[in-house]
Amino acid sequence: MAKKPARPERGDADVEPPRERIVACAQELFHRHGIRGVGVEAIAEAAGTNKMTLYRHFGSKDDLILEYLNYKGRKTDELWAEIEAASPGDPVGQLYAYIDAVGRFIAEDERGCDFANAAVELTETGHPGLKVIEEFKNRQRDRLAGLCEAAGATQPGLLADTIFLLIEGARVSRRSVGTEGPSANLVRTSQALIASFGVPLRKASASDARVDSGGRT
């Protein structure tokens, strides 16, 4: 197992409250080692606290998993907001910028999509995390379809579905064969696909928007 997050020094005035430390450590450990690969003991230890404190803030590991997934969803919302702010009123620029951003995230992070990884690990029927994952993925697809329509695509729903599948496949390819595999061509493939649906080339350098990859998926 990779090195755990640094354990905070007790008594340090700058140390975050226990709940925030627990959430931060859970996010890092879940992302790096998977939901099933990390127990509450490891999370509590990494956060510089104990299981009793952890359970005081989160009634179960499932509650912590939900917090983790919802956090990842909020980070993705931030990405969309940054893209929109960088290219206001320019859906074409936003669409290409989104593809560029996703391409960078996939290249930089071998772990792939937190939601897809969690969907594989959460095998229990009716697990509350599965509903969060389904709603997130549907929301991303619908948002992409709306952007494709605003950009003038001839069949926005079909284009959105195809882009969505390309991205999901690129994430899996990145994990299985690395950055030199098909995922390296995600941006170029997507650009050609978008153009084939009648969307013009980007109007401006929206892809140059400074978007960091802090936990987005």
BELURBEL-V834763 format. One record per run of one state. SS is the DSSP state (hx for helix, st for strand, lp for the rest). FROM is the first residue (numbers start at 1). TO is the last residue. If there is no record, write none. Layout:
ss: <SS/SS>
from: <FROM/FROM>
to: <TO/TO>
This chain:
ss: <lp/hx/lp/hx/lp/hx/lp/hx/lp/hx/lp/hx/lp/hx/lp/hx/lp/hx/lp/hx/lp>
from: <1/18/34/40/47/51/58/61/87/91/109/114/122/128/151/156/178/182/197/206/209>
to: <17/33/39/46/50/57/60/86/90/108/113/121/127/150/155/177/181/196/205/208/217>
